[in-house]
Amino acid sequence: MARNIIALVCGIFFGLGLSLSQMINPNKVIGFLDITGKWDPSLALVMIGALTITLTSFRLIIKRSQPILETGFHISQKTVIDRSLLLGAAIFGIGWGMSGYCPGPAIAGAGLKITEAGLVVLSIYAGFFVHKWVSGFSKKHE
């Protein structure tokens, strides 16, 4: 129960941060990507702040024997950049560039009843289901 409450509080703070920094506004992302026009560097500043906090805290947290509310760390064992990683990154980037939303801001925007953000969230889930279907199909026909 405590884990769920802490996850909810962290999610609320994350959503508030996205809202305050205007990252739920797709025009901010489009402005950042428009390097030959009216470039808006504010997304870069948000990313630098997030990376600074992540890199600092990750090094401290990973030294612990286990997380505070979990029995162990869940860290990917993948060490190779493979086709599926590159394809997923490309699809993510194309979707982000086309819509101006990545998953976090889309969920925050949907929570604020922004229609296009809700459509992006539905599209993300549709992509999950299509991937699961295609993955299941290809495994059956190997």
URSUL-V488830 format. One record per backbone hydrogen bond with DSSP energy under -0.5 kcal/mol. CO is the residue of the C=O (numbers start at 0). NH is the residue of the N-H. If there is no record, write none. Layout:
co->CO nh->NH
co->CO nh->NH
This chain:
co->0 nh->4
co->1 nh->5
co->2 nh->6
co->3 nh->7
co->4 nh->8
co->5 nh->9
co->6 nh->10
co->7 nh->11
co->8 nh->12
co->9 nh->13
co->10 nh->14
co->11 nh->15
co->12 nh->16
co->13 nh->17
co->14 nh->18
co->15 nh->19
co->16 nh->20
co->17 nh->22
co->17 nh->23
co->18 nh->21
co->21 nh->24
co->23 nh->25
co->24 nh->27
co->24 nh->28
co->25 nh->29
co->26 nh->30
co->27 nh->31
co->28 nh->32
co->29 nh->33
co->30 nh->39
co->32 nh->34
co->33 nh->36
co->36 nh->38
co->38 nh->40
co->39 nh->42
co->40 nh->43
co->40 nh->44
co->41 nh->45
co->42 nh->46
co->43 nh->47
co->44 nh->48
co->45 nh->49
co->46 nh->50
co->47 nh->51
co->48 nh->52
co->49 nh->53
co->50 nh->54
co->51 nh->55
co->52 nh->56
co->53 nh->57
co->54 nh->58
co->55 nh->59
co->56 nh->60
co->57 nh->61
co->59 nh->62
co->60 nh->63
co->66 nh->69
co->72 nh->74
co->79 nh->81
co->81 nh->85
co->82 nh->86
co->83 nh->87
co->84 nh->88
co->85 nh->89
co->86 nh->90
co->87 nh->91
co->88 nh->92
co->89 nh->93
co->90 nh->94
co->91 nh->95
co->92 nh->96
co->93 nh->97
co->94 nh->98
co->95 nh->99
co->101 nh->105
co->102 nh->106
co->103 nh->107
co->104 nh->108
co->105 nh->109
co->106 nh->110
co->107 nh->111
co->108 nh->113
co->109 nh->112
co->112 nh->114
co->113 nh->117
co->114 nh->118
co->115 nh->119
co->116 nh->120
co->117 nh->121
co->118 nh->122
co->119 nh->123
co->120 nh->124
co->121 nh->125
co->122 nh->126
co->123 nh->127
co->124 nh->128
co->125 nh->129
co->126 nh->130
co->127 nh->131
co->128 nh->132
co->129 nh->133
co->130 nh->134
co->131 nh->135
co->132 nh->136
co->133 nh->137
co->134 nh->138
co->135 nh->139
co->136 nh->140
co->138 nh->141
